[in-house]
Amino acid sequence: MKVTVKGKNIEVTEALRDYAEKKVAKIVKFFEKSPISAQVTMSTERGKHIVDITVQVDGLFLRGEEKSNDMYASIDGAIDKIERQVHKFKTKINRKLREENKVVLEASPIQGETDVVTEPQIKRTKRFAVKPMAVEEAVMQMDLLGHDFFVFLNSETEEVNVVYRRKDGHFGLIEPEF
C-alpha cells in the first residue's frame, strides 16, 4: 500500500505522518488483494485542522475530509467517513471491483477557499481519465466521493454526461445536444 502524506500551510511532523499512515492502513482490511494507494493532505485554515484523505482502489475513489481543532481528531474523522462509505456501498464496491474496464479514474474538485474576489478566477484545474460507465455507476461514484455532481462518459451513448444531486434528494442527468 502506497501512502502519500503532505502538508499545505503546515509542517508535517514524523509523528503526524506515522499516525496518518497507521490509520490509513486500516482500510486495507476491506480490500483483500487489490492494489491500494492513498493521499493524505493536512492543512490549517482559520485555526481549524483539515485532513483530506483520498483512497484509490483499482480506479475506485473513496474520499473523506474532516475539520476539527486537533489534527489527530481530523485524521480519525476522515478515516471514519471512508469506513462508513465502504460499509454503505460494500456490495456495490465489491461487484464493481470484479468487473473490468468499467471503473472511472476521477479527480473531483475540492471545495476551495471562500476569498472575496471582484472577478471570478479559475483557482484550480483538475484533469482525469474518462472511462465509459453506466449512469448507475456514476451515481455510486458521486455518492462515494460525497459530491453534488459527477462528470463521466456514458457507456450507452458514448457521450460525456453529468449526474447531479437535486434539492429533493433525487438525481438528475445532463446529456449534451450538439
C-alpha positions as CSV (number, residue, x, y, z in Angstrom):
1,M,0.0,0.0,0.0
2,K,1.4,3.4,-1.0
3,V,0.5,6.3,1.3
4,T,1.5,9.9,0.4
5,V,1.3,12.4,3.3
6,K,1.7,16.1,2.6
7,G,1.1,19.3,4.3
8,K,-0.4,22.5,3.0
9,N,0.5,25.6,5.1
10,I,1.7,23.2,7.8
11,E,4.9,21.2,8.5
12,V,4.0,17.5,8.7
13,T,5.9,16.0,11.7
14,E,7.1,12.5,11.8
15,A,4.5,11.7,14.5
16,L,1.7,13.0,12.3
17,R,3.0,11.1,9.3
18,D,3.2,7.8,11.3
19,Y,-0.3,8.3,12.8
20,A,-1.8,9.0,9.4
21,E,-0.1,6.0,7.7
22,K,-1.2,3.7,10.6
23,K,-4.8,4.9,10.3
24,V,-5.0,4.6,6.5
25,A,-3.5,1.1,6.8
26,K,-6.8,0.1,8.4
27,I,-8.5,0.5,5.1
28,V,-6.5,-2.5,3.6
29,K,-8.7,-5.0,5.6
30,F,-11.7,-4.1,3.4
31,F,-9.9,-4.8,0.1
32,E,-8.1,-8.2,0.1
33,K,-5.8,-8.3,-2.8
34,S,-6.5,-5.0,-4.6
35,P,-3.7,-2.5,-5.0
36,I,-4.4,0.5,-2.8
37,S,-2.9,4.0,-2.8
38,A,-3.8,6.8,-0.5
39,Q,-3.1,10.5,-0.4
40,V,-3.4,12.4,2.9
41,T,-3.4,16.2,2.8
42,M,-3.2,18.1,6.1
43,S,-3.8,21.8,6.3
44,T,-4.8,24.6,8.6
45,E,-7.3,27.3,7.9
46,R,-8.6,29.9,10.3
47,G,-7.5,27.8,13.3
48,K,-9.1,24.6,12.1
49,H,-7.1,21.5,11.3
50,I,-8.2,20.0,8.0
51,V,-7.4,16.5,6.8
52,D,-8.4,15.3,3.3
53,I,-7.9,11.6,2.6
54,T,-8.4,10.1,-0.8
55,V,-8.0,6.3,-1.3
56,Q,-7.8,4.7,-4.7
57,V,-8.6,1.0,-5.1
58,D,-8.5,-0.3,-8.7
59,G,-9.7,3.0,-10.1
60,L,-12.4,3.5,-7.4
61,F,-12.0,6.5,-5.3
62,L,-13.1,6.9,-1.6
63,R,-12.7,10.3,0.0
64,G,-13.1,11.6,3.5
65,E,-12.5,15.2,4.8
66,E,-12.7,16.3,8.3
67,K,-12.2,19.7,10.1
68,S,-11.6,20.0,13.8
69,N,-9.4,21.7,16.4
70,D,-7.0,18.8,16.6
71,M,-5.1,17.3,13.6
72,Y,-5.2,13.8,15.1
73,A,-9.0,14.0,15.6
74,S,-9.3,15.2,12.0
75,I,-7.4,12.2,10.8
76,D,-9.7,9.9,12.8
77,G,-12.8,11.6,11.4
78,A,-11.7,11.4,7.8
79,I,-10.9,7.7,8.2
80,D,-14.3,7.1,9.9
81,K,-16.0,8.7,6.9
82,I,-14.2,6.4,4.4
83,E,-15.0,3.4,6.5
84,R,-18.7,4.4,6.5
85,Q,-18.6,4.7,2.7
86,V,-17.1,1.2,2.4
87,H,-19.8,-0.3,4.7
88,K,-22.6,1.6,3.0
89,F,-21.5,0.5,-0.5
90,K,-19.7,-2.7,0.2
91,T,-21.6,-5.0,-2.1
92,K,-21.6,-2.4,-4.9
93,I,-17.9,-1.8,-4.5
94,N,-17.1,-5.5,-4.5
95,R,-19.1,-6.1,-7.6
96,K,-17.6,-3.1,-9.4
97,L,-14.0,-4.1,-8.5
98,R,-14.6,-7.5,-10.0
99,E,-15.8,-6.0,-13.3
100,E,-13.1,-4.9,-15.7
101,N,-12.9,-1.7,-17.8
102,K,-15.9,-0.1,-16.1
103,V,-14.2,1.9,-13.4
104,V,-13.6,5.6,-13.8
105,L,-10.4,7.4,-12.7
106,E,-11.8,10.6,-11.3
107,A,-10.3,13.6,-9.6
108,S,-13.0,15.7,-8.2
109,P,-12.7,19.4,-7.5
110,I,-12.0,20.1,-3.9
111,Q,-14.1,22.8,-2.3
112,G,-11.9,25.9,-2.5
113,E,-11.3,28.9,-0.3
114,T,-14.1,31.5,0.0
115,D,-12.0,34.6,-0.6
116,V,-13.9,37.7,-1.8
117,V,-12.7,38.4,-5.3
118,T,-14.1,41.1,-7.6
119,E,-13.7,39.0,-10.8
120,P,-14.2,35.2,-10.9
121,Q,-11.0,33.4,-11.2
122,I,-10.1,29.8,-12.0
123,K,-8.4,28.7,-8.8
124,R,-7.8,25.1,-9.7
125,T,-7.8,22.9,-12.7
126,K,-8.3,19.1,-12.5
127,R,-7.7,16.6,-15.2
128,F,-8.9,13.0,-15.1
129,A,-9.1,10.0,-17.4
130,V,-12.6,9.3,-18.5
131,K,-13.7,5.7,-18.9
132,P,-17.1,4.5,-20.0
133,M,-19.6,3.7,-17.3
134,A,-23.3,3.3,-16.7
135,V,-25.4,6.1,-15.2
136,E,-26.0,4.0,-12.0
137,E,-22.2,3.5,-11.5
138,A,-21.7,7.3,-12.0
139,V,-24.3,8.0,-9.3
140,M,-22.5,5.5,-7.0
141,Q,-19.1,7.2,-7.6
142,M,-20.7,10.6,-6.9
143,D,-22.0,9.3,-3.6
144,L,-18.7,7.7,-2.7
145,L,-16.9,10.9,-3.2
146,G,-19.6,12.9,-1.4
147,H,-20.0,15.4,-4.2
148,D,-23.1,17.1,-5.7
149,F,-22.2,16.3,-9.3
150,F,-20.0,13.8,-11.3
151,V,-18.8,14.0,-14.9
152,F,-18.5,10.7,-16.8
153,L,-18.5,9.1,-20.2
154,N,-21.9,7.3,-20.7
155,S,-21.2,3.8,-21.9
156,E,-24.6,3.6,-23.7
157,T,-24.4,6.9,-25.6
158,E,-20.6,7.3,-25.7
159,E,-21.0,11.0,-24.8
160,V,-19.9,13.0,-21.8
161,N,-22.7,13.3,-19.3
162,V,-23.1,14.8,-15.8
163,V,-25.2,13.4,-12.9
164,Y,-26.1,15.7,-10.1
165,R,-27.9,15.6,-6.8
166,R,-31.2,17.6,-6.8
167,K,-32.5,19.5,-3.8
168,D,-35.4,17.0,-3.4
169,G,-32.8,14.2,-2.8
170,H,-33.2,12.6,-6.3
171,F,-30.6,12.7,-9.1
172,G,-30.5,14.5,-12.4
173,L,-28.7,13.6,-15.7
174,I,-27.4,16.2,-18.1
175,E,-26.9,14.9,-21.7
176,P,-25.5,17.4,-24.2
177,E,-27.0,18.1,-27.6
178,F,-24.7,19.0,-30.4
